[in-house]
Amino acid sequence: MDIATLRKDHADHWMKACAIRALAMDAVQAANSGHPGMPMGMADVATVLFEKHLKFDASAPKWADRDRFILSAGHGSMLIYALLYLTGYEDMTLDQVKNFRQWGAITA
């Protein structure tokens, strides 16, 4: 199967993964700090994981039976922030993403 077919057959996934990449590039560039490679490279994997496999509901962050996703590579934290923003997690706004690595932001 070629990329064009995958893009057509899974358009929603493709757009979300591209959004993660764009958010990672923009946030790291604006902060003049960080490394966009990991979130960009893992965008497809993370999108499939969060949408198809993890028990996760952004509107219920304290749900006791949710799955936990642990990202041990701190330099890839923008992946988590982008996923939280794109899945609708209330406390992760676009402004918080824009304030990546800025003093006082939850994305610092």
Biopython code that builds the backbone (N, CA, C, O; Angstrom):
import numpy as np
from Bio.PDB.StructureBuilder import StructureBuilder

atoms = [
    (1, "MET", "N", (0.853, -1.175, 0.000)),
    (1, "MET", "CA", (0.000, 0.000, 0.000)),
    (1, "MET", "C", (0.899, 1.238, 0.000)),
    (1, "MET", "O", (1.883, 1.297, 0.737)),
    (2, "ASP", "N", (0.562, 2.205, -0.814)),
    (2, "ASP", "CA", (1.387, 3.413, -0.898)),
    (2, "ASP", "C", (0.853, 4.519, 0.015)),
    (2, "ASP", "O", (-0.256, 4.431, 0.543)),
    (3, "ILE", "N", (1.661, 5.549, 0.185)),
    (3, "ILE", "CA", (1.320, 6.657, 1.091)),
    (3, "ILE", "C", (0.041, 7.363, 0.655)),
    (3, "ILE", "O", (-0.787, 7.709, 1.499)),
    (4, "ALA", "N", (-0.132, 7.580, -0.628)),
    (4, "ALA", "CA", (-1.333, 8.273, -1.113)),
    (4, "ALA", "C", (-2.598, 7.506, -0.737)),
    (4, "ALA", "O", (-3.598, 8.113, -0.354)),
    (5, "THR", "N", (-2.562, 6.195, -0.842)),
    (5, "THR", "CA", (-3.722, 5.374, -0.479)),
    (5, "THR", "C", (-3.980, 5.442, 1.022)),
    (5, "THR", "O", (-5.124, 5.589, 1.454)),
    (6, "LEU", "N", (-2.921, 5.335, 1.813)),
    (6, "LEU", "CA", (-3.079, 5.444, 3.266)),
    (6, "LEU", "C", (-3.645, 6.797, 3.659)),
    (6, "LEU", "O", (-4.529, 6.881, 4.512)),
    (7, "ARG", "N", (-3.142, 7.851, 3.046)),
    (7, "ARG", "CA", (-3.618, 9.206, 3.343)),
    (7, "ARG", "C", (-5.101, 9.331, 3.021)),
    (7, "ARG", "O", (-5.857, 9.936, 3.782)),
    (8, "LYS", "N", (-5.518, 8.757, 1.893)),
    (8, "LYS", "CA", (-6.922, 8.829, 1.478)),
    (8, "LYS", "C", (-7.813, 7.981, 2.384)),
    (8, "LYS", "O", (-8.891, 8.417, 2.790)),
    (9, "ASP", "N", (-7.360, 6.776, 2.697)),
    (9, "ASP", "CA", (-8.175, 5.854, 3.491)),
    (9, "ASP", "C", (-8.254, 6.221, 4.969)),
    (9, "ASP", "O", (-9.188, 5.814, 5.660)),
    (10, "HIS", "N", (-7.290, 6.980, 5.454)),
    (10, "HIS", "CA", (-7.240, 7.349, 6.874)),
    (10, "HIS", "C", (-7.026, 8.859, 7.012)),
    (10, "HIS", "O", (-6.115, 9.305, 7.710)),
    (11, "ALA", "N", (-7.861, 9.623, 6.351)),
    (11, "ALA", "CA", (-7.689, 11.087, 6.294)),
    (11, "ALA", "C", (-7.719, 11.734, 7.678)),
    (11, "ALA", "O", (-6.939, 12.649, 7.943)),
    (12, "ASP", "N", (-8.600, 11.277, 8.558)),
    (12, "ASP", "CA", (-8.701, 11.871, 9.894)),
    (12, "ASP", "C", (-7.405, 11.660, 10.681)),
    (12, "ASP", "O", (-6.887, 12.585, 11.305)),
    (13, "HIS", "N", (-6.900, 10.444, 10.640)),
    (13, "HIS", "CA", (-5.625, 10.156, 11.308)),
    (13, "HIS", "C", (-4.508, 11.002, 10.710)),
    (13, "HIS", "O", (-3.702, 11.583, 11.436)),
    (14, "TRP", "N", (-4.467, 11.066, 9.405)),
    (14, "TRP", "CA", (-3.407, 11.809, 8.716)),
    (14, "TRP", "C", (-3.402, 13.278, 9.149)),
    (14, "TRP", "O", (-2.343, 13.845, 9.415)),
    (15, "MET", "N", (-4.578, 13.884, 9.219)),
    (15, "MET", "CA", (-4.670, 15.301, 9.598)),
    (15, "MET", "C", (-4.247, 15.514, 11.051)),
    (15, "MET", "O", (-3.561, 16.490, 11.352)),
    (16, "LYS", "N", (-4.639, 14.626, 11.948)),
    (16, "LYS", "CA", (-4.255, 14.772, 13.356)),
    (16, "LYS", "C", (-2.748, 14.610, 13.540)),
    (16, "LYS", "O", (-2.132, 15.359, 14.299)),
    (17, "ALA", "N", (-2.159, 13.648, 12.860)),
    (17, "ALA", "CA", (-0.708, 13.461, 12.959)),
    (17, "ALA", "C", (0.024, 14.676, 12.391)),
    (17, "ALA", "O", (1.037, 15.104, 12.944)),
    (18, "CYS", "N", (-0.477, 15.225, 11.302)),
    (18, "CYS", "CA", (0.129, 16.439, 10.729)),
    (18, "CYS", "C", (-0.010, 17.618, 11.688)),
    (18, "CYS", "O", (0.897, 18.442, 11.796)),
    (19, "ALA", "N", (-1.146, 17.699, 12.387)),
    (19, "ALA", "CA", (-1.345, 18.775, 13.361)),
    (19, "ALA", "C", (-0.350, 18.649, 14.514)),
    (19, "ALA", "O", (0.182, 19.655, 14.984)),
    (20, "ILE", "N", (-0.096, 17.432, 14.969)),
    (20, "ILE", "CA", (0.905, 17.222, 16.025)),
    (20, "ILE", "C", (2.264, 17.704, 15.548)),
    (20, "ILE", "O", (2.976, 18.391, 16.281)),
    (21, "ARG", "N", (2.625, 17.347, 14.323)),
    (21, "ARG", "CA", (3.921, 17.772, 13.781)),
    (21, "ARG", "C", (4.016, 19.296, 13.710)),
    (21, "ARG", "O", (5.030, 19.881, 14.090)),
    (22, "ALA", "N", (2.955, 19.927, 13.224)),
    (22, "ALA", "CA", (2.958, 21.389, 13.089)),
    (22, "ALA", "C", (3.037, 22.068, 14.456)),
    (22, "ALA", "O", (3.793, 23.024, 14.632)),
    (23, "LEU", "N", (2.263, 21.580, 15.418)),
    (23, "LEU", "CA", (2.314, 22.156, 16.764)),
    (23, "LEU", "C", (3.704, 22.000, 17.369)),
    (23, "LEU", "O", (4.216, 22.924, 18.001)),
    (24, "ALA", "N", (4.309, 20.840, 17.177)),
    (24, "ALA", "CA", (5.650, 20.602, 17.724)),
    (24, "ALA", "C", (6.673, 21.538, 17.095)),
    (24, "ALA", "O", (7.483, 22.142, 17.798)),
    (25, "MET", "N", (6.638, 21.657, 15.781)),
    (25, "MET", "CA", (7.595, 22.545, 15.102)),
    (25, "MET", "C", (7.429, 23.985, 15.562)),
    (25, "MET", "O", (8.402, 24.656, 15.905)),
    (26, "ASP", "N", (6.182, 24.450, 15.564)),
    (26, "ASP", "CA", (5.915, 25.848, 15.917)),
    (26, "ASP", "C", (6.281, 26.150, 17.365)),
    (26, "ASP", "O", (6.901, 27.175, 17.647)),
    (27, "ALA", "N", (5.901, 25.266, 18.282)),
    (27, "ALA", "CA", (6.155, 25.518, 19.705)),
    (27, "ALA", "C", (7.647, 25.527, 20.015)),
    (27, "ALA", "O", (8.122, 26.399, 20.743)),
    (28, "VAL", "N", (8.380, 24.579, 19.477)),
    (28, "VAL", "CA", (9.823, 24.515, 19.727)),
    (28, "VAL", "C", (10.520, 25.718, 19.108)),
    (28, "VAL", "O", (11.421, 26.296, 19.716)),
    (29, "GLN", "N", (10.112, 26.094, 17.910)),
    (29, "GLN", "CA", (10.712, 27.260, 17.250)),
    (29, "GLN", "C", (10.418, 28.538, 18.035)),
    (29, "GLN", "O", (11.311, 29.359, 18.240)),
    (30, "ALA", "N", (9.173, 28.708, 18.475)),
    (30, "ALA", "CA", (8.797, 29.914, 19.219)),
    (30, "ALA", "C", (9.538, 29.993, 20.550)),
    (30, "ALA", "O", (9.917, 31.078, 20.989)),
    (31, "ALA", "N", (9.744, 28.848, 21.189)),
    (31, "ALA", "CA", (10.439, 28.822, 22.481)),
    (31, "ALA", "C", (11.945, 28.963, 22.314)),
    (31, "ALA", "O", (12.660, 29.285, 23.263)),
    (32, "ASN", "N", (12.415, 28.720, 21.103)),
    (32, "ASN", "CA", (13.856, 28.699, 20.840)),
    (32, "ASN", "C", (14.545, 27.711, 21.783)),
    (32, "ASN", "O", (15.678, 27.913, 22.220)),
    (33, "SER", "N", (13.811, 26.637, 22.077)),
    (33, "SER", "CA", (14.295, 25.639, 23.021)),
    (33, "SER", "C", (13.535, 24.339, 22.784)),
    (33, "SER", "O", (12.343, 24.354, 22.475)),
    (34, "GLY", "N", (14.219, 23.241, 22.929)),
    (34, "GLY", "CA", (13.560, 21.952, 22.779)),
    (34, "GLY", "C", (14.012, 21.236, 21.531)),
    (34, "GLY", "O", (14.914, 21.681, 20.821)),
    (35, "HIS", "N", (13.363, 20.112, 21.279)),
    (35, "HIS", "CA", (13.725, 19.276, 20.141)),
    (35, "HIS", "C", (12.445, 18.738, 19.511)),
    (35, "HIS", "O", (11.731, 17.973, 20.160)),
    (36, "PRO", "N", (12.127, 19.111, 18.265)),
    (36, "PRO", "CA", (10.871, 18.680, 17.652)),
    (36, "PRO", "C", (10.907, 17.274, 17.058)),
    (36, "PRO", "O", (9.861, 16.742, 16.687)),
    (37, "GLY", "N", (12.085, 16.662, 16.959)),
    (37, "GLY", "CA", (12.213, 15.394, 16.250)),
    (37, "GLY", "C", (11.370, 14.267, 16.807)),
    (37, "GLY", "O", (10.711, 13.561, 16.044)),
    (38, "MET", "N", (11.373, 14.081, 18.103)),
    (38, "MET", "CA", (10.628, 12.976, 18.699)),
    (38, "MET", "C", (9.124, 13.130, 18.508)),
    (38, "MET", "O", (8.479, 12.181, 18.064)),
    (39, "PRO", "N", (8.533, 14.292, 18.827)),
    (39, "PRO", "CA", (7.090, 14.408, 18.595)),
    (39, "PRO", "C", (6.716, 14.301, 17.120)),
    (39, "PRO", "O", (5.652, 13.777, 16.789)),
    (40, "MET", "N", (7.567, 14.785, 16.246)),
    (40, "MET", "CA", (7.275, 14.685, 14.814)),
    (40, "MET", "C", (7.345, 13.232, 14.353)),
    (40, "MET", "O", (6.495, 12.777, 13.587)),
    (41, "GLY", "N", (8.352, 12.511, 14.817)),
    (41, "GLY", "CA", (8.519, 11.124, 14.415)),
    (41, "GLY", "C", (7.492, 10.181, 15.015)),
    (41, "GLY", "O", (7.169, 9.154, 14.417)),
    (42, "MET", "N", (6.982, 10.511, 16.176)),
    (42, "MET", "CA", (6.019, 9.648, 16.868)),
    (42, "MET", "C", (4.566, 10.067, 16.662)),
    (42, "MET", "O", (3.667, 9.465, 17.249)),
    (43, "ALA", "N", (4.321, 11.076, 15.849)),
    (43, "ALA", "CA", (2.963, 11.601, 15.669)),
    (43, "ALA", "C", (1.983, 10.531, 15.193)),
    (43, "ALA", "O", (0.872, 10.437, 15.715)),
    (44, "ASP", "N", (2.376, 9.735, 14.223)),
    (44, "ASP", "CA", (1.474, 8.694, 13.717)),
    (44, "ASP", "C", (1.213, 7.623, 14.768)),
    (44, "ASP", "O", (0.070, 7.212, 14.971)),
    (45, "VAL", "N", (2.255, 7.178, 15.424)),
    (45, "VAL", "CA", (2.123, 6.141, 16.454)),
    (45, "VAL", "C", (1.223, 6.633, 17.585)),
    (45, "VAL", "O", (0.315, 5.923, 18.016)),
    (46, "ALA", "N", (1.477, 7.840, 18.060)),
    (46, "ALA", "CA", (0.706, 8.387, 19.180)),
    (46, "ALA", "C", (-0.758, 8.593, 18.805)),
    (46, "ALA", "O", (-1.650, 8.348, 19.618)),
    (47, "THR", "N", (-1.005, 9.039, 17.583)),
    (47, "THR", "CA", (-2.384, 9.246, 17.137)),
    (47, "THR", "C", (-3.149, 7.928, 17.140)),
    (47, "THR", "O", (-4.269, 7.867, 17.648)),
    (48, "VAL", "N", (-2.567, 6.888, 16.587)),
    (48, "VAL", "CA", (-3.221, 5.575, 16.569)),
    (48, "VAL", "C", (-3.390, 5.047, 17.994)),
    (48, "VAL", "O", (-4.448, 4.519, 18.338)),
    (49, "LEU", "N", (-2.372, 5.187, 18.808)),
    (49, "LEU", "CA", (-2.434, 4.702, 20.186)),
    (49, "LEU", "C", (-3.565, 5.375, 20.958)),
    (49, "LEU", "O", (-4.360, 4.694, 21.606)),
    (50, "PHE", "N", (-3.645, 6.701, 20.896)),
    (50, "PHE", "CA", (-4.660, 7.431, 21.653)),
    (50, "PHE", "C", (-6.063, 7.206, 21.101)),
    (50, "PHE", "O", (-7.026, 7.186, 21.867)),
    (51, "GLU", "N", (-6.194, 7.038, 19.797)),
    (51, "GLU", "CA", (-7.529, 6.898, 19.214)),
    (51, "GLU", "C", (-8.040, 5.465, 19.166)),
    (51, "GLU", "O", (-9.249, 5.240, 19.221)),
    (52, "LYS", "N", (-7.152, 4.508, 19.066)),
    (52, "LYS", "CA", (-7.593, 3.129, 18.833)),
    (52, "LYS", "C", (-7.336, 2.167, 19.992)),
    (52, "LYS", "O", (-7.986, 1.126, 20.081)),
    (53, "HIS", "N", (-6.413, 2.493, 20.865)),
    (53, "HIS", "CA", (-6.005, 1.491, 21.847)),
    (53, "HIS", "C", (-6.130, 1.920, 23.308)),
    (53, "HIS", "O", (-6.536, 1.110, 24.141)),
    (54, "LEU", "N", (-5.802, 3.142, 23.637)),
    (54, "LEU", "CA", (-5.857, 3.573, 25.035)),
    (54, "LEU", "C", (-7.288, 3.869, 25.463)),
    (54, "LEU", "O", (-8.081, 4.410, 24.693)),
    (55, "LYS", "N", (-7.606, 3.506, 26.701)),
    (55, "LYS", "CA", (-8.866, 3.944, 27.300)),
    (55, "LYS", "C", (-8.585, 5.338, 27.848)),
    (55, "LYS", "O", (-7.936, 5.492, 28.882)),
    (56, "PHE", "N", (-9.076, 6.340, 27.150)),
    (56, "PHE", "CA", (-8.738, 7.727, 27.463)),
    (56, "PHE", "C", (-9.919, 8.613, 27.113)),
    (56, "PHE", "O", (-10.509, 8.476, 26.041)),
    (57, "ASP", "N", (-10.263, 9.515, 28.009)),
    (57, "ASP", "CA", (-11.332, 10.478, 27.761)),
    (57, "ASP", "C", (-10.858, 11.824, 28.282)),
    (57, "ASP", "O", (-10.749, 12.023, 29.492)),
    (58, "ALA", "N", (-10.578, 12.746, 27.374)),
    (58, "ALA", "CA", (-10.044, 14.057, 27.758)),
    (58, "ALA", "C", (-11.007, 14.825, 28.658)),
    (58, "ALA", "O", (-10.577, 15.686, 29.426)),
    (59, "SER", "N", (-12.295, 14.528, 28.574)),
    (59, "SER", "CA", (-13.264, 15.236, 29.410)),
    (59, "SER", "C", (-13.347, 14.656, 30.825)),
    (59, "SER", "O", (-14.027, 15.216, 31.685)),
    (60, "ALA", "N", (-12.661, 13.541, 31.069)),
    (60, "ALA", "CA", (-12.672, 12.917, 32.397)),
    (60, "ALA", "C", (-11.246, 12.554, 32.812)),
    (60, "ALA", "O", (-10.906, 11.373, 32.889)),
    (61, "PRO", "N", (-10.411, 13.562, 33.079)),
    (61, "PRO", "CA", (-8.998, 13.285, 33.372)),
    (61, "PRO", "C", (-8.762, 12.523, 34.677)),
    (61, "PRO", "O", (-7.676, 11.982, 34.883)),
    (62, "LYS", "N", (-9.754, 12.474, 35.553)),
    (62, "LYS", "CA", (-9.588, 11.754, 36.821)),
    (62, "LYS", "C", (-10.269, 10.388, 36.803)),
    (62, "LYS", "O", (-10.406, 9.747, 37.844)),
    (63, "TRP", "N", (-10.691, 9.949, 35.634)),
    (63, "TRP", "CA", (-11.324, 8.649, 35.469)),
    (63, "TRP", "C", (-10.366, 7.570, 35.961)),
    (63, "TRP", "O", (-9.278, 7.403, 35.409)),
    (64, "ALA", "N", (-10.762, 6.849, 36.984)),
    (64, "ALA", "CA", (-9.869, 5.887, 37.645)),
    (64, "ALA", "C", (-9.451, 4.730, 36.737)),
    (64, "ALA", "O", (-8.353, 4.195, 36.893)),
    (65, "ASP", "N", (-10.295, 4.343, 35.804)),
    (65, "ASP", "CA", (-10.005, 3.174, 34.969)),
    (65, "ASP", "C", (-9.311, 3.528, 33.647)),
    (65, "ASP", "O", (-9.182, 2.679, 32.766)),
    (66, "ARG", "N", (-8.869, 4.773, 33.514)),
    (66, "ARG", "CA", (-8.209, 5.168, 32.264)),
    (66, "ARG", "C", (-6.832, 4.513, 32.167)),
    (66, "ARG", "O", (-6.221, 4.157, 33.175)),
    (67, "ASP", "N", (-6.368, 4.366, 30.945)),
    (67, "ASP", "CA", (-4.994, 3.914, 30.748)),
    (67, "ASP", "C", (-4.061, 5.090, 30.975)),
    (67, "ASP", "O", (-4.436, 6.247, 30.785)),
    (68, "ARG", "N", (-2.853, 4.776, 31.379)),
    (68, "ARG", "CA", (-1.830, 5.815, 31.581)),
    (68, "ARG", "C", (-0.802, 5.693, 30.472)),
    (68, "ARG", "O", (-0.390, 4.590, 30.112)),
    (69, "PHE", "N", (-0.393, 6.825, 29.937)),
    (69, "PHE", "CA", (0.655, 6.866, 28.920)),
    (69, "PHE", "C", (1.849, 7.568, 29.537)),
    (69, "PHE", "O", (1.758, 8.735, 29.919)),
    (70, "ILE", "N", (2.953, 6.875, 29.635)),
    (70, "ILE", "CA", (4.154, 7.451, 30.232)),
    (70, "ILE", "C", (5.184, 7.649, 29.138)),
    (70, "ILE", "O", (5.595, 6.702, 28.468)),
    (71, "LEU", "N", (5.585, 8.875, 28.970)),
    (71, "LEU", "CA", (6.614, 9.220, 27.995)),
    (71, "LEU", "C", (7.878, 9.535, 28.777)),
    (71, "LEU", "O", (7.966, 10.578, 29.426)),
    (72, "SER", "N", (8.850, 8.647, 28.720)),
    (72, "SER", "CA", (10.050, 8.841, 29.530)),
    (72, "SER", "C", (11.058, 9.769, 28.875)),
    (72, "SER", "O", (12.010, 10.202, 29.525)),
    (73, "ALA", "N", (10.868, 10.077, 27.613)),
    (73, "ALA", "CA", (11.792, 10.977, 26.907)),
    (73, "ALA", "C", (11.300, 12.414, 27.084)),
    (73, "ALA", "O", (10.438, 12.879, 26.338)),
    (74, "GLY", "N", (11.851, 13.105, 28.070)),
    (74, "GLY", "CA", (11.404, 14.463, 28.380)),
    (74, "GLY", "C", (11.526, 15.423, 27.216)),
    (74, "GLY", "O", (10.745, 16.369, 27.107)),
    (75, "HIS", "N", (12.500, 15.192, 26.341)),
    (75, "HIS", "CA", (12.667, 16.101, 25.203)),
    (75, "HIS", "C", (11.509, 15.980, 24.209)),
    (75, "HIS", "O", (11.387, 16.802, 23.301)),
    (76, "GLY", "N", (10.670, 14.972, 24.373)),
    (76, "GLY", "CA", (9.518, 14.806, 23.494)),
    (76, "GLY", "C", (8.213, 15.250, 24.120)),
    (76, "GLY", "O", (7.141, 14.877, 23.642)),
    (77, "SER", "N", (8.283, 16.044, 25.188)),
    (77, "SER", "CA", (7.074, 16.438, 25.926)),
    (77, "SER", "C", (6.043, 17.143, 25.058)),
    (77, "SER", "O", (4.850, 17.102, 25.358)),
    (78, "MET", "N", (6.486, 17.780, 23.999)),
    (78, "MET", "CA", (5.533, 18.472, 23.129)),
    (78, "MET", "C", (4.549, 17.492, 22.491)),
    (78, "MET", "O", (3.447, 17.889, 22.113)),
    (79, "LEU", "N", (4.926, 16.227, 22.368)),
    (79, "LEU", "CA", (4.010, 15.203, 21.854)),
    (79, "LEU", "C", (2.798, 15.080, 22.769)),
    (79, "LEU", "O", (1.662, 15.054, 22.297)),
    (80, "ILE", "N", (3.033, 15.005, 24.067)),
    (80, "ILE", "CA", (1.938, 14.893, 25.035)),
    (80, "ILE", "C", (1.082, 16.152, 25.019)),
    (80, "ILE", "O", (-0.146, 16.068, 25.007)),
    (81, "TYR", "N", (1.721, 17.315, 25.020)),
    (81, "TYR", "CA", (0.970, 18.567, 25.025)),
    (81, "TYR", "C", (0.096, 18.683, 23.783)),
    (81, "TYR", "O", (-1.058, 19.102, 23.877)),
    (82, "ALA", "N", (0.625, 18.322, 22.631)),
    (82, "ALA", "CA", (-0.155, 18.377, 21.391)),
    (82, "ALA", "C", (-1.324, 17.397, 21.448)),
    (82, "ALA", "O", (-2.439, 17.739, 21.053)),
    (83, "LEU", "N", (-1.081, 16.189, 21.933)),
    (83, "LEU", "CA", (-2.156, 15.199, 22.049)),
    (83, "LEU", "C", (-3.246, 15.671, 23.003)),
    (83, "LEU", "O", (-4.433, 15.542, 22.705)),
    (84, "LEU", "N", (-2.849, 16.215, 24.141)),
    (84, "LEU", "CA", (-3.844, 16.710, 25.097)),
    (84, "LEU", "C", (-4.668, 17.838, 24.490)),
    (84, "LEU", "O", (-5.886, 17.883, 24.662)),
    (85, "TYR", "N", (-4.014, 18.740, 23.787)),
    (85, "TYR", "CA", (-4.733, 19.838, 23.146)),
    (85, "TYR", "C", (-5.695, 19.306, 22.077)),
    (85, "TYR", "O", (-6.866, 19.685, 22.057)),
    (86, "LEU", "N", (-5.216, 18.448, 21.208)),
    (86, "LEU", "CA", (-6.031, 17.961, 20.090)),
    (86, "LEU", "C", (-7.160, 17.033, 20.520)),
    (86, "LEU", "O", (-8.157, 16.909, 19.810)),
    (87, "THR", "N", (-7.020, 16.378, 21.676)),
    (87, "THR", "CA", (-8.095, 15.506, 22.156)),
    (87, "THR", "C", (-9.117, 16.263, 23.001)),
    (87, "THR", "O", (-10.124, 15.691, 23.418)),
    (88, "GLY", "N", (-8.863, 17.543, 23.254)),
    (88, "GLY", "CA", (-9.843, 18.358, 23.957)),
    (88, "GLY", "C", (-9.675, 18.443, 25.456)),
    (88, "GLY", "O", (-10.609, 18.832, 26.157)),
    (89, "TYR", "N", (-8.510, 18.090, 25.967)),
    (89, "TYR", "CA", (-8.252, 18.207, 27.404)),
    (89, "TYR", "C", (-8.408, 19.672, 27.810)),
    (89, "TYR", "O", (-7.726, 20.545, 27.274)),
    (90, "GLU", "N", (-9.300, 19.935, 28.749)),
    (90, "GLU", "CA", (-9.717, 21.292, 29.102)),
    (90, "GLU", "C", (-8.569, 22.217, 29.501)),
    (90, "GLU", "O", (-8.564, 23.387, 29.118)),
    (91, "ASP", "N", (-7.611, 21.721, 30.252)),
    (91, "ASP", "CA", (-6.529, 22.577, 30.749)),
    (91, "ASP", "C", (-5.411, 22.811, 29.737)),
    (91, "ASP", "O", (-4.506, 23.604, 29.997)),
    (92, "MET", "N", (-5.457, 22.136, 28.590)),
    (92, "MET", "CA", (-4.416, 22.329, 27.584)),
    (92, "MET", "C", (-5.003, 23.138, 26.423)),
    (92, "MET", "O", (-5.563, 22.592, 25.473)),
    (93, "THR", "N", (-4.856, 24.431, 26.537)),
    (93, "THR", "CA", (-5.371, 25.335, 25.514)),
    (93, "THR", "C", (-4.283, 25.623, 24.480)),
    (93, "THR", "O", (-3.114, 25.294, 24.678)),
    (94, "LEU", "N", (-4.688, 26.234, 23.392)),
    (94, "LEU", "CA", (-3.710, 26.626, 22.377)),
    (94, "LEU", "C", (-2.726, 27.634, 22.955)),
    (94, "LEU", "O", (-1.549, 27.626, 22.595)),
    (95, "ASP", "N", (-3.194, 28.500, 23.848)),
    (95, "ASP", "CA", (-2.282, 29.451, 24.495)),
    (95, "ASP", "C", (-1.230, 28.725, 25.333)),
    (95, "ASP", "O", (-0.069, 29.133, 25.361)),
    (96, "GLN", "N", (-1.631, 27.653, 26.014)),
    (96, "GLN", "CA", (-0.653, 26.881, 26.783)),
    (96, "GLN", "C", (0.385, 26.250, 25.853)),
    (96, "GLN", "O", (1.576, 26.229, 26.162)),
    (97, "VAL", "N", (-0.076, 25.741, 24.719)),
    (97, "VAL", "CA", (0.855, 25.166, 23.743)),
    (97, "VAL", "C", (1.801, 26.247, 23.223)),
    (97, "VAL", "O", (3.000, 26.014, 23.075)),
    (98, "LYS", "N", (1.255, 27.420, 22.950)),
    (98, "LYS", "CA", (2.083, 28.530, 22.457)),
    (98, "LYS", "C", (3.103, 28.986, 23.498)),
    (98, "LYS", "O", (4.143, 29.544, 23.150)),
    (99, "ASN", "N", (2.805, 28.748, 24.770)),
    (99, "ASN", "CA", (3.721, 29.137, 25.847)),
    (99, "ASN", "C", (4.666, 28.009, 26.242)),
    (99, "ASN", "O", (5.196, 28.006, 27.353)),
    (100, "PHE", "N", (4.878, 27.069, 25.359)),
    (100, "PHE", "CA", (5.778, 25.943, 25.595)),
    (100, "PHE", "C", (7.141, 26.437, 26.068)),
    (100, "PHE", "O", (7.773, 27.284, 25.436)),
    (101, "ARG", "N", (7.575, 25.882, 27.198)),
    (101, "ARG", "CA", (8.865, 26.199, 27.818)),
    (101, "ARG", "C", (9.006, 27.653, 28.259)),
    (101, "ARG", "O", (10.112, 28.190, 28.309)),
    (102, "GLN", "N", (7.886, 28.282, 28.577)),
    (102, "GLN", "CA", (7.918, 29.654, 29.077)),
    (102, "GLN", "C", (7.582, 29.637, 30.565)),
    (102, "GLN", "O", (6.750, 28.853, 31.021)),
    (103, "TRP", "N", (8.232, 30.497, 31.294)),
    (103, "TRP", "CA", (8.058, 30.589, 32.736)),
    (103, "TRP", "C", (6.587, 30.772, 33.096)),
    (103, "TRP", "O", (5.924, 31.652, 32.547)),
    (104, "GLY", "N", (6.069, 29.958, 34.006)),
    (104, "GLY", "CA", (4.704, 30.067, 34.489)),
    (104, "GLY", "C", (3.685, 29.254, 33.708)),
    (104, "GLY", "O", (2.558, 29.084, 34.174)),
    (105, "ALA", "N", (4.038, 28.756, 32.554)),
    (105, "ALA", "CA", (3.099, 27.959, 31.756)),
    (105, "ALA", "C", (3.094, 26.512, 32.254)),
    (105, "ALA", "O", (4.090, 26.031, 32.795)),
    (106, "ILE", "N", (1.963, 25.823, 32.068)),
    (106, "ILE", "CA", (1.931, 24.416, 32.470)),
    (106, "ILE", "C", (2.776, 23.562, 31.523)),
    (106, "ILE", "O", (3.058, 22.400, 31.815)),
    (107, "THR", "N", (3.169, 24.130, 30.413)),
    (107, "THR", "CA", (4.031, 23.431, 29.456)),
    (107, "THR", "C", (5.498, 23.809, 29.623)),
    (107, "THR", "O", (6.320, 23.524, 28.752)),
    (108, "ALA", "N", (5.822, 24.448, 30.736)),
    (108, "ALA", "CA", (7.205, 24.924, 30.940)),
    (108, "ALA", "C", (8.152, 23.809, 31.062)),
    (108, "ALA", "O", (9.350, 24.033, 31.236)),
]
sb = StructureBuilder()
sb.init_structure("model")
sb.init_model(0)
sb.init_chain("A")
sb.init_seg("    ")
for serial, (resi, resn, name, xyz) in enumerate(atoms, 1):
    if name == "N":
        sb.init_residue(resn, " ", resi, " ")
    sb.init_atom(name, np.array(xyz, "f"), 0.0, 1.0, " ", f" {name:<3s}", serial, name[0])
structure = sb.get_structure()
